[in-house]
């Protein structure tokens, strides 16, 4: 009698394997996750009547599961719909019920690890991921993701965490000095021909950038942290040394989390920066702001930021009128992110910036919008174990100035129109190293010929992330 009960249970588990042994997003059987790695003998399988369709909404799935708690298909269906509805605790309970019936479902342990990470229960998540890592029948992509999640959990469980990214490489530009393509500009309202040194020039530059972030756990239940960041960027031009640029920026502020699932994060901050141009001081700035990030649903989020900074420019022999730009700069940004699938993300954003200045000709209001599409995919020909990421994006900028610049054109107030289009590819060859390619095209039109130009740029860089 006991043996017969076990035989029936094995047959039932086999019928449910299509749903139990696969990722949530891809319902394909993986018989490696079935105890015994084989189907029961054909003679043991009794033909069954067609099963009723599974529920399609959360409430129906919950009622069906509670009415028949031993039905593994109904339990898995409820877990899927619970995740889609944002009921992570309900999905956890359903998946853990599946493990009671079959503790060897490695994929379910992986999904539980992800869910507990999202809930902030890192110790429990680590236990599930460690079980997955010990299994011999885990697909390569799941194993790689498990290792990355274990590293991330160790960082989050530490009182202090660091993150470091860097990239260096070469960039080519068709119009490195942003000169009018026709070589004709306005000077006191009259047409003037640019001297050869100021005309459109193509060229290469070497660049390097790095970002270091530090987070200290404040010990609150919501896992609030005190974050500090440092960003540096520099270029060295092949020919036009007057465009050699160096930027250093630092910021400091707490990151506060709100909501039962920490779906809302607020970060007030202070910041400061220094910029050099042609190896001499160009301007310094200081200010602050607040940023927000809210996960509205598991697949949709909103980002926002308000920022103000005062910019003080340095007068030099080469830039005698640059102090006209002194003043406060205020900006407001709103963006969204949409997870279109397991491999696709769409980001939209818009920014309004008002740059105050001493001179009306330097005071301006800018509207900018951008869209970016990112797709993650397996490397072609299995060149690497890590996935690659492609991006395609574009932007539109409108800029209006308050007054005329009499030294340029006393009869025309400047306004600019800019389009940009770019595509890139990030190829991860090791866990921390990648090769990054980027191609960008700019078209800038202006009411004043001096500021009208086009530029094509291509970049190749080596990146590192820790």
N, C-alpha and C positions, 0 to 999 in steps of 0.2 A: 504493500500500500504506500509506504513512504517512497519507495523507488518510483512508483507511478506518478506521485505528486511532483517529484523532481523532474521527471521527463516532461510533464505538462508545462512546468515553469520554464524549462530550457526552450521548448517550442515557442512559448509566448515571448521570451526575450529575443529569440531569433526573428520573429515577425516584427519586432519593434526596432531592430537594429538600424534600419534605414534612417530612422529619426534620431536614435540615441548616439550613434557613433560618429556623427559628422558635425562640422561647424554649423552654427546657427544659420549663417548666410549661404551655405552650400549643402543642399540635401542630397548627398551621394554616399552610397554605402562604403564603409571601410571595415572589412571583415577582420582586420588585425586587432580591432578593439573588442572582439567577442571572445570570451573564455573558450579556449580550445582551438581557436583560429580555424574553425571549420563549421559547416552547416551540419545539422543532424542528418542521419541517413534518410533518403527519400521515403523509405517505407514507414518512417515514424511520423511523417507530416500528414496530418489529416486535412483534406480540403475544407476550407472555411467559406462561409457565406460572405458576400461583399460587405465590408465594414462601412458604417455610416460615415458621411463626410464630417471632418473635424470642425469644431466651432471656428468662426471667423472674427469674433469680437471678444474682448476681455471678459465681460460679465458672463457671457454664455460659456466660455471656456472654464471659468471658475466654478460655475454651477455643475458643469459636466464632470469636472475633476472631483469635486466633493461627493457627487453622487456615485462615482465609480473610482475610488482612490487607488485601486490596484491596476487601473488601465494606464500603462506607461505612455501610450500615444497621447492620451488626453493630458497627462501631466506635462509632457514635453511641449505640447501645443500651448498650454497655459503659460509656461515659462517664456516661450517666444513672445506671446502677446503681452505679458507683464513687462518684459524689457522694452517693447515698443511703446507701452503706455507710461514708462518711467517708474513702474513699481518694482524697484530693484530688490527689495526685501521679499516680495512675492516670488520673483524669479529664483532667488536664492533658495527659498523653502522648497520650491518645485524641483530644482536640480538636486538638492540634497536628498529628497525623497527618491529620486531615480537611483542615487548611489546606494540606498538601502537595498534595492532590488538587485543591483549589479555594481559592486564596488570597483570593478575593473574598467569602468568607462572613463578612460583617460581624458577624452575630449571634454567630458562634463566637468572634470576637475579643473581643466584649463579655463572653461567658461566661468566656473565659480571663483577662480583666482582673479579674473578680470572684474567680476561683479564686486567682490570684496574690496578690490583696489578702489573702485569708483565710490564705494561706501566709506572709504577711509579706514577700513579694518585691515591694516597692513600685516599684522602678525598672522591672522587667519589666511590672508591671501598668500603669504609666503609659504605656509604649510601646503596649500594646494599646489602651488607652482613647484615646490620641491618634490612632491609626489610625481608630477608630470616629468620633471627632469630625470627622475630615476627610471622611468619607463623606457623600454627598448623599442616600442612600436609607435613612436611619435613622428609625424612628418617633419621634414627639415624646417619648414617655415614656422611651425608651431614651436619647435625646440628653440629656434633662434629668438622668437618673441618671448618665450619663457625666460631665457637667460637675461634679456633686456629688462623684463619686468622685475626679476629678482634684484638686479642692480639698482633699478629705480626705487624699489622698496627699501633697500639698505640706505639709500640716500635720504628717503623720507623719514625713516626711523631714527636717523641721526639728529642730534640737537643742532648741528651746523652742517650745511651742505654747500658744495661749490659746483659751479658749472662753467666750463670754459669752451669757447669756440674760436677758431682762427682760420683765416684764409689768406693766401698770397698767390699772386699770379701776374699775368700780363693782360693789358687792354689796348686794343687798337681803335682809333677814332678817325673818321673821315674829316672831321672839323673840330680838332682838339681845342681851338681857341674861340669857338662859337662866333666866328666872323660872318658877316653878311656874304652870302654866296656870290653875289654880283660884284662885290668889292666896292660898292658905292654907299656912302652914309651921308647923314645930315650934319652940318656944322654951322651953327647960328642961322639955321633955316635954309642954307644953301647946300646943293649937292657937292660932295667932296669924294675924291678917290682915295681909298685906303693905301697907305704906303706898303710896300712889299712885306715888311716884317709883321704887319697887322692883318694881312689878308688871310683867307681861309688856308689852314695848314693841317694836313693829316699827320699822324704820328702814333708812336707807342708810348705807353707808360707802364711802369711797374707799380703795383699797389700791394698793400698789406692791411689787414684789419683784424681786430681781436676784440672779444667781449668776455668779461669775467663777472659772474654774479655770485653773491654770497647771501645765504639765508640762515638766520638764527631763529630757532623754534622758541616762541615766547611762552610755551607751556600751557596754553589755553586748550580747552576742550575742542575748539574749532580748528586747532592747529595753525593759529595765526603766526606769522613770521615777521621778522625785521629784515628787509631786503636792501642790499647795497649792490650797485652795479658800476662797472667801469668799461667804457668803450673807447677804442683808439682806432684811427684810420690815417693812412698816409699814402701819397703818390709821389713818384719821381718821373718827370717827363723826359722823353728822349731828346727833344729839341727845344720846347717852349718852357724853359725853367721858371718863367714868371707864373706858371700855373701849378707849380709844386705846392701841394696842400697837405697840411697835418691838422688833425682834429682830435681833441681829448675831451671826453664828457663823463661826468660822474653823477650818480643819483642815489638818494637814500630815502627810505620810507617804509612803514609797516604795510604788510599785506593782510587784510582782514577778511575773514570768511563768514558768510551769513547763510541761513537756511538749514533745513534738516540735512540736506545732502551737500552742503557747502556750494550750492549752485551759483551764489553771488559772491564775487570777490571785489573789494574796494582797496585801492592803494593810493593814499595821499603821499606826495613826495616833494623833495627839494632837489634842485639840480644846478649844475654849473658846468661851463664849457670854455675852452680856449681854442682859437683857430689861428694858424699861421699860414701865410701865403708868400711864396718866393722866399722862404726861410726868414721871414720877419713877421712880427705880430700883426694880425689883421683885426680880430675883435675878441672880446671876452663877453660872456653872458652869465646871468644867474637868474633863478626864478623857481617856480614850482608848479604843482598842479595836482590832479587826481585822475586816476584811471579806474575803469570798472569793466568787469567781465562777468556775464551772466549766461549760464547754460539754460536756455528756455526749455529745450527738450534734449534728449540724447543726440539728436542730429542737427540741432539748430542753436546757435549762440549769438549773442550781441556783445560788441566791444565798444567802449566809449572812452574819450579822454578830453579833459580840459587842461590847458597849459598856458602859462604866461612866463615870459622871461624878458629881462632888460639886456639889450645889446649895446655895448660901448666899443666903438671902432677906433683904431689907432691911426693917427695921421702920420704919414711918412712922406719922404721926398717924391716917391712914385705915386702916392695916393693923397693928394693935398686936400681934396674935398670930401673924403670918405666920412668925416664926422657928421655930414648931413644925414647919414643913415641912423645916427644914435636914436634910441627910443625903445618903447615896449613893443613886444610882439605877442599877440594873443591868438590862440588857435583852439578850435573845437572839432573833434573827429568822432564819427559814428560809423561802425562797421558791423558786418554780419558774416557768419560762416555757416555754410550748409554742407553737411556730410551727405553726399549723393549716393554713396554706397560704401562698401568695404575698402575701396581703392580711390575714391574720387571726392574732392573737396572743392567747393566754390566759395570764394571770398569777395565781398563787395564792400566798398568804403567810400566815404565822402568827408572832405575837410574844408573848413572855412578858416582863413587866416587873415588877421588884420595886422599889418606892420606899420606902427606909428613911427614918425621920424621928424627931425627938425625941419627938413625941407619938404614942401608939398610934392615936389617932383619925385621924392623917394617914398612918400607915404602911399600905401596901396592896400587893396582888398583882393583876396585871392579865393577862388572857388576851385576845388579839385575833386575829381572822382576817379576811382580805379576799380577794375575787376580782374581777378586772378583765378585761374582754374589749375588745380594740381591733380596729377594722376600718378599713383604708385603702381608699379608693375614689376614682374619678375625679370631679371636681367636676361637679355637675349643670349641664346646658345649656352645658358647656364654658366656665364662667365664668373658670376659671383653668387654667393649664397644670399647676400643682402639685396633687398629690392632697390630699384632705381626710382627716381621721382622726376617727372617732366612737368613743366609749368608753361602756361601761356597767359599773357596779361596785356592790358592796355589801360590808358588813362587819358583824361581830358582836363586841361587847366585853363581857367579864365582869370586874367589879372588886370585890375583897373587902378590907375594912378590918379591922385588928387589934383595935380597941377602940372604945368609945362616945365620942361628943363630948357631955360633960355639959351644955354650954351649948345644945345643940340638942335631944337626946333621950337622957337618961341610961339608958333601958331598952332601946334598940335599937342594935345594931351595924349600921353602914351596909354595904350591898352594892348595886351598880348593874348594870343590864342595858341595853345600848344596841344598837340596830339603825340602820344607815345605808344609804341607797340613792341612787345618783347616776348622772347621764347627762351627757355632754358632747360638744362638737363643736369641732374645731380646723380653721379654714378658712384655708389658705395662699393669699394673693393675690399675693405676690411671693416671691422666693427666701428672704428673711430675715424677712418680716413675716406675721403671721397675726392673725385675729380668733378669740377663744376664748369659747365659751359653756359654762356649767355650771349644772346644777340639782341640788340635793341636799336630801334629807329625812332628819331625825333623829328617833328616838323613844328617849327615855331614861326608864327606870323604875328606881325606887330604893326601898329599904326605909324611907328617910327622905324625907318629902314635899318637903323643901327642895330636893332634887336631882332632882326629877322634872319633865320638860318635853318639849316637842316644838318643832322648829324647821324651817322651810322657807327655803332660801336660793337665790338666783339670782345668777349672776355673768356679766358681760360684760367682756372685757379685750382689750387690744391687746398682742400679743407680738412680741418681736424676738429673733433668735438669730444669733450670729456664730461 
